[in-house]
Amino acid sequence: MDKVNIALTILSMVIIIGPLAGLAYVYRDNLVGLVVPPQIKSLVGGVDSVGTQSQPQFQTPQLVGQPQYNAQTGALTVSFNFTNPLTNEVSIDKLSAEVESEEGGVSLGHISINQPIQIAPGETSIINVSGILNQNAISQFEAQNPGVNGINISLANLNADVAGINVHMNQVNNVGQLQLPG
């Protein structure tokens, strides 16, 4: 009975380990390819099988121009340019960030998109992210920095939900400058 038990144990191990060893042998030069499909790898770029660096198809959204700020209402709009590299439509369901001054990291307010944005395959779209800034925080910044006619801003805790995938960036620096009246 012990011999049968040992034989069955060895057979079970061969049945489990054999295919795994075969896959490891087939992908021996590209173990990442065992887990990451080539379609996903091409979106983020990397080194191909020949050893050359491939450019990613997916690019992070790029800032467009200067932020638009209305000092009377506190309304701020920051625009991003995004190109959909996929062959299907992409939905940006949520996008939000905290607006901070680059000098001292003072929180000035919060911006977000108002509604989901659909981007067709291969299309480029401008995404406007807007909100109302805290007038007290801006007044405090002006009081602490007399004679300054603008606030250089950055975005903190940028969160986006793109086609069900959550993307987080801790900091986006050099977003632009808010012109202060004065």
Secondary structure as GFF3:
##gff-version 3
##sequence-region A 1 182
A	DSSP	alpha_helix	2	26	.	.	.	ID=ss1
A	DSSP	three_ten_helix	31	34	.	.	.	ID=ss2
A	DSSP	alpha_helix	38	44	.	.	.	ID=ss3
A	DSSP	beta_strand	46	47	.	.	.	ID=ss4
A	DSSP	beta_strand	53	54	.	.	.	ID=ss5
A	DSSP	beta_strand	62	70	.	.	.	ID=ss6
A	DSSP	beta_strand	75	83	.	.	.	ID=ss7
A	DSSP	beta_strand	90	101	.	.	.	ID=ss8
A	DSSP	beta_strand	107	112	.	.	.	ID=ss9
A	DSSP	beta_strand	117	119	.	.	.	ID=ss10
A	DSSP	beta_strand	124	132	.	.	.	ID=ss11
A	DSSP	alpha_helix	135	144	.	.	.	ID=ss12
A	DSSP	beta_strand	150	162	.	.	.	ID=ss13
A	DSSP	beta_strand	165	179	.	.	.	ID=ss14
###
